[in-house]
Amino acid sequence: MTIVHVVLFEWKPELTEEKIQEACKGMLALKEQCIRPTSQKPYILSSSGGKNNSPEGHSGGLNHGFVVEFASAEDRDYYVNKDPAHQDFIKFVLPLIQGARIVDYEPGKF
C-alpha cells in the first residue's frame, strides 16, 4: 500500500528568495537523507516539488508544494515521527513558514 504525502508551504512574506531556495532544496534532499535504521538505506520512493504556478487563483497563499511517496504507512509514520533528518528539517523550516497544509492518501482509496 503506497502512501502519498503532500506538503504545501506558505512562506513568511519577509523571507528572501535565497532562504526559500535553501528550504526547497532541503525538502527535496530528504529523499537521500532519510535512512531506515534497520536497512541503512533510503526509504522514500520518490520526491518532487516546486513553486506554485497554478492560474486558477485558489492557492490560498500557499507558495510551494511537495509530494513524497512511501511504500507503506509504517515508512511514512517513521518519517513523520522519528526520522532524525526529517526532524532536523522541521526545526529548520518552522520559523520560515506562515502556514502549511499536509495531506496523506493511499492512491485509489476513497
C-alpha positions as CSV (number, residue, x, y, z in Angstrom):
1,M,0.0,0.0,0.0
2,T,1.7,3.2,-1.2
3,I,1.2,6.3,0.8
4,V,1.4,9.7,-0.9
5,H,2.4,12.6,1.4
6,V,1.5,16.1,0.1
7,V,3.1,19.2,1.8
8,L,2.2,22.8,0.9
9,F,4.1,25.7,2.3
10,E,3.2,29.4,2.7
11,W,6.4,31.3,3.4
12,K,6.6,34.3,5.6
13,P,6.5,37.4,3.4
14,E,9.8,38.8,4.6
15,L,11.7,35.6,3.5
16,T,14.4,36.1,0.9
17,E,14.4,34.1,-2.3
18,E,17.7,32.5,-1.2
19,K,16.2,31.2,2.1
20,I,13.2,29.8,0.2
21,Q,15.5,28.0,-2.3
22,E,17.5,26.6,0.7
23,A,14.3,25.3,2.3
24,C,13.1,23.8,-1.0
25,K,16.4,22.1,-1.7
26,G,16.4,20.8,1.9
27,M,12.9,19.3,1.5
28,L,13.9,17.5,-1.7
29,A,17.2,16.3,-0.2
30,L,15.3,14.3,2.4
31,K,14.8,11.6,-0.2
32,E,18.5,10.7,0.2
33,Q,19.0,11.8,3.8
34,C,16.2,9.8,5.3
35,I,17.6,6.4,6.2
36,R,15.8,3.4,7.7
37,P,17.9,2.3,10.7
38,T,17.0,-1.4,10.1
39,S,18.2,-1.4,6.5
40,Q,20.6,1.6,6.5
41,K,19.1,2.5,3.1
42,P,16.9,5.4,1.9
43,Y,13.2,4.6,2.1
44,I,11.5,7.4,0.3
45,L,10.3,6.1,-3.0
46,S,10.0,9.4,-4.8
47,S,10.0,13.1,-4.0
48,S,9.2,16.1,-6.2
49,G,8.2,19.7,-5.6
50,G,8.3,23.2,-6.8
51,K,6.8,26.7,-6.8
52,N,3.1,27.1,-7.3
53,N,2.2,28.3,-10.9
54,S,-1.5,27.5,-11.0
55,P,-3.5,30.0,-13.0
56,E,-6.7,29.1,-11.1
57,G,-6.1,31.6,-8.2
58,H,-7.1,29.2,-5.4
59,S,-3.8,28.6,-3.7
60,G,-4.8,30.4,-0.5
61,G,-1.3,31.9,-0.2
62,L,0.4,28.5,-0.4
63,N,3.6,29.1,-2.4
64,H,5.3,25.8,-2.9
65,G,4.2,22.1,-3.0
66,F,5.9,18.8,-2.5
67,V,4.9,15.2,-3.0
68,V,6.7,12.4,-1.2
69,E,5.8,8.8,-1.8
70,F,6.4,6.0,0.7
71,A,6.0,2.2,0.2
72,S,3.9,1.8,3.4
73,A,2.2,3.6,6.3
74,E,5.0,2.3,8.5
75,D,7.6,4.2,6.4
76,R,5.5,7.3,6.4
77,D,5.0,7.1,10.2
78,Y,8.7,6.7,10.8
79,Y,9.4,9.7,8.6
80,V,6.8,11.9,10.3
81,N,7.6,10.9,13.9
82,K,11.2,9.6,14.2
83,D,13.5,10.2,11.3
84,P,16.3,12.4,12.5
85,A,16.9,14.1,9.1
86,H,13.2,14.9,8.9
87,Q,13.1,16.2,12.5
88,D,16.1,18.5,11.7
89,F,14.3,19.8,8.6
90,I,11.2,20.6,10.6
91,K,13.2,22.6,13.1
92,F,14.8,24.5,10.2
93,V,11.6,25.2,8.3
94,L,9.1,26.0,11.0
95,P,10.5,29.5,11.6
96,L,10.3,30.2,7.8
97,I,6.6,29.3,7.3
98,Q,3.5,31.3,7.8
99,G,1.3,28.3,7.1
100,A,1.4,24.7,5.9
101,R,-1.1,22.0,4.8
102,I,-0.3,18.3,4.8
103,V,-2.5,15.6,3.3
104,D,-1.7,11.9,3.0
105,Y,-3.6,9.4,1.0
106,E,-3.5,5.9,-0.5
107,P,-3.9,6.1,-4.2
108,G,-7.3,4.8,-5.3
109,K,-8.8,4.7,-1.8
110,F,-11.8,7.0,-1.4
